[in-house]
Amino acid sequence: MKIKKGIGIHNSLHQKFGAVSINTGSCYADEQQRAPVVYGRVNFIPKFQDGAILPKSDWRPLSESEQKMLRPPKPSAHYNTIFLGELTEQQVQHLKELKLTDATTLEDIYALFRRNELVAKQLNDDLNVFLHNISGNKPYKFHCFGATYPNLASVSRLQKEHFPKDVRYLGLHNDCTSAMSIHTAQKFGNRISINLGKQAREFLFVNLSLKQAYNMIKKKSSSCAAQVDLITMPRIFFSLYPEYPVLKIKLNPYQYYIAPTNNCFHDAQTLGNQFLDITMIFFGTFFIS
């Protein structure tokens, strides 16, 4: 199945579309072999939510026609475009001085910031200038640092179980709150996620807005469309369209994505990595012209 015109990519990475791969669709997590996660004293086989969906692993480079299809829509907006970019040399230097890549836990990350308050303030000031410039004077906020195990096919989870072996990962999903609906999801901003780790990480997404996905469900099955809500939508869509391609964006250290994660199916993975996956996430309404 070919991708449709939908959510596009505004790409400022030096790799350009070399950072983006495409596959032939998705399958249930239970149908894929699960690689063990071995990190320090942690050793477990990842578990998934019932009905979790993962992308197939038959990745390939984009064709020229697919690259054209993924160009930003006109008009481009925060809800229909994924922005890719890289931190400045000065921001990278601050991060290297903080030695965040030495962290092996989430607690280590905060400890390194406390230990280097001056550098942390300089980084914070630089990032705030950058975020202010791309926020269009709209409010934004720091959400969290992410600290994720390596070698995961899905990094997203709902629960905060104490033991890693008890976590159930989500797979491809859309973010949501009780305040939004399928038809209002595009009004709820986007997020920036910056890779602060030692290794590349991969952002996964389907280039359809929730409205587009809902209309495709409705076209194929009115009875399924009647069951759709923000929670059931991914499971229903992928059961009807398992052949719709998933896209994968490889983000090297100090590169970022800005994505409308309320308005598309997405996830991330750390397959093949050996070190802690570290991210810094802000919520806002970001846009790069």
Rosetta blueprint (number, residue, H / E / L):
1 M L
2 K L
3 I L
4 K L
5 K L
6 G L
7 I L
8 G E
9 I E
10 H E
11 N E
12 S L
13 L L
14 H L
15 Q L
16 K H
17 F H
18 G H
19 A H
20 V E
21 S E
22 I E
23 N L
24 T L
25 G L
26 S E
27 C E
28 Y E
29 A H
30 D H
31 E H
32 Q L
33 Q L
34 R L
35 A L
36 P L
37 V E
38 V E
39 Y E
40 G L
41 R L
42 V E
43 N E
44 F E
45 I L
46 P L
47 K E
48 F E
49 Q E
50 D E
51 G E
52 A E
53 I E
54 L E
55 P E
56 K L
57 S L
58 D L
59 W L
60 R E
61 P E
62 L L
63 S L
64 E H
65 S H
66 E H
67 Q H
68 K H
69 M H
70 L L
71 R L
72 P L
73 P L
74 K L
75 P L
76 S L
77 A L
78 H L
79 Y L
80 N L
81 T E
82 I E
83 F E
84 L E
85 G E
86 E E
87 L L
88 T L
89 E H
90 Q H
91 Q H
92 V H
93 Q H
94 H H
95 L H
96 K H
97 E H
98 L H
99 K L
100 L H
101 T H
102 D H
103 A L
104 T L
105 T L
106 L H
107 E H
108 D H
109 I H
110 Y H
111 A H
112 L H
113 F H
114 R H
115 R H
116 N L
117 E H
118 L H
119 V H
120 A H
121 K H
122 Q H
123 L H
124 N H
125 D H
126 D H
127 L H
128 N H
129 V H
130 F H
131 L H
132 H H
133 N H
134 I H
135 S L
136 G L
137 N L
138 K L
139 P L
140 Y L
141 K E
142 F E
143 H E
144 C E
145 F E
146 G E
147 A E
148 T E
149 Y L
150 P L
151 N L
152 L L
153 A L
154 S L
155 V L
156 S L
157 R E
158 L L
159 Q L
160 K L
161 E L
162 H L
163 F L
164 P H
165 K H
166 D H
167 V L
168 R E
169 Y E
170 L E
171 G E
172 L L
173 H E
174 N L
175 D L
176 C L
177 T L
178 S L
179 A L
180 M L
181 S L
182 I L
183 H L
184 T L
185 A H
186 Q H
187 K H
188 F L
189 G L
190 N E
191 R E
192 I E
193 S E
194 I E
195 N E
196 L L
197 G L
198 K L
199 Q L
200 A L
201 R E
202 E E
203 F E
204 L E
205 F E
206 V L
207 N L
208 L L
209 S L
210 L H
211 K H
212 Q H
213 A H
214 Y H
215 N H
216 M H
217 I H
218 K H
219 K H
220 K H
221 S L
222 S H
223 S H
224 C H
225 A H
226 A L
227 Q L
228 V L
229 D L
230 L L
231 I L
232 T L
233 M H
234 P H
235 R H
236 I H
237 F H
238 F H
239 S H
240 L H
241 Y L
242 P L
243 E L
244 Y L
245 P L
246 V L
247 L E
248 K E
249 I E
250 K E
251 L E
252 N L
253 P L
254 Y L
255 Q E
256 Y E
257 Y E
258 I E
259 A E
260 P L
261 T L
262 N L
263 N L
264 C L
265 F L
266 H E
267 D E
268 A E
269 Q E
270 T L
271 L L
272 G L
273 N L
274 Q L
275 F L
276 L L
277 D E
278 I E
279 T E
280 M E
281 I E
282 F E
283 F E
284 G E
285 T L
286 F L
287 F L
288 I L
289 S L
